[in-house]
Amino acid sequence: MDRVKYILKYHLHVILYLYFWFGLFVCGLAAPRHRVEELGSSLVSQGWHLSLLSLFLVLPVPLAYLWRMRRPRARRGEKAPLADRPAA
């Protein structure tokens, strides 16, 4: 349970961001033609263009977050979560 609290406390913002991006990506792939035409955009003329645009504009943020989180905690000067508690 402590692990879930830790993930929600420190990573919930990225989980929600990725959930939103994934929804945008999938909806772009499944968007009907008449809905895309309602946008009135010369850049986006098909549904998959929305998905491609989301890859370029939205996906770099979680990739940068993952790049930041890949370093071991010891090198960042942080303590491991729950390190001072005895194992149950």
C-alpha positions as CSV (number, residue, x, y, z in Angstrom):
1,M,0.0,0.0,0.0
2,D,2.9,2.3,0.7
3,R,4.2,1.8,-2.8
4,V,0.9,2.8,-4.3
5,K,0.9,6.0,-2.2
6,Y,4.4,6.8,-3.3
7,I,3.5,6.3,-7.0
8,L,0.4,8.4,-6.7
9,K,2.2,11.1,-4.7
10,Y,5.2,11.5,-7.0
11,H,4.0,10.3,-10.4
12,L,0.3,10.9,-10.6
13,H,0.7,14.1,-12.8
14,V,2.6,12.1,-15.4
15,I,0.2,9.2,-15.3
16,L,-2.7,11.6,-16.0
17,Y,-0.8,13.4,-18.7
18,L,0.0,10.1,-20.5
19,Y,-3.7,9.0,-20.1
20,F,-4.8,12.3,-21.7
21,W,-2.2,11.9,-24.5
22,F,-3.1,8.3,-25.2
23,G,-6.8,9.3,-25.5
24,L,-5.9,12.1,-27.9
25,F,-3.7,9.7,-29.9
26,V,-6.4,6.9,-30.2
27,C,-9.2,9.4,-30.9
28,G,-7.1,10.9,-33.7
29,L,-6.8,7.4,-35.3
30,A,-10.5,6.7,-35.0
31,A,-11.8,10.2,-35.9
32,P,-14.5,10.2,-38.6
33,R,-13.8,12.2,-41.7
34,H,-16.7,14.7,-41.2
35,R,-15.4,15.5,-37.7
36,V,-11.9,16.3,-39.0
37,E,-13.4,18.5,-41.7
38,E,-15.3,20.5,-39.0
39,L,-11.9,21.6,-37.7
40,G,-11.4,23.7,-40.8
41,S,-7.6,23.2,-40.7
42,S,-5.4,23.1,-43.7
43,L,-2.7,21.3,-41.5
44,V,-5.0,18.5,-40.2
45,S,-7.0,17.0,-43.1
46,Q,-7.2,13.4,-41.8
47,G,-7.7,11.8,-38.4
48,W,-4.2,10.3,-38.2
49,H,-2.8,13.8,-38.7
50,L,-4.1,14.6,-35.2
51,S,-2.3,11.5,-33.8
52,L,1.0,12.5,-35.6
53,L,0.7,16.1,-34.3
54,S,0.2,14.8,-30.8
55,L,3.4,12.7,-31.1
56,F,5.4,15.8,-31.9
57,L,3.7,18.2,-29.4
58,V,2.7,16.1,-26.4
59,L,5.0,13.1,-26.2
60,P,8.3,14.9,-25.6
61,V,7.2,15.9,-22.1
62,P,6.8,12.4,-20.7
63,L,9.9,11.3,-22.5
64,A,11.8,14.1,-20.8
65,Y,10.3,13.0,-17.5
66,L,11.4,9.4,-18.0
67,W,14.9,10.6,-19.0
68,R,15.0,12.5,-15.7
69,M,13.7,9.5,-13.7
70,R,16.1,7.0,-15.2
71,R,19.0,8.1,-13.0
72,P,19.5,6.2,-9.7
73,R,18.3,8.0,-6.6
74,A,21.7,7.9,-5.0
75,R,23.2,10.0,-7.8
76,R,20.4,12.5,-7.5
77,G,21.0,12.8,-3.7
78,E,17.6,11.4,-2.7
79,K,16.8,8.8,-0.3
80,A,14.8,5.7,-1.4
81,P,11.2,5.8,-0.5
82,L,10.4,4.1,2.8
83,A,14.1,3.4,3.4
84,D,14.1,4.2,7.0
85,R,11.2,1.8,7.8
86,P,11.8,-1.8,8.7
87,A,10.6,-4.4,6.3
88,A,7.3,-6.0,7.4
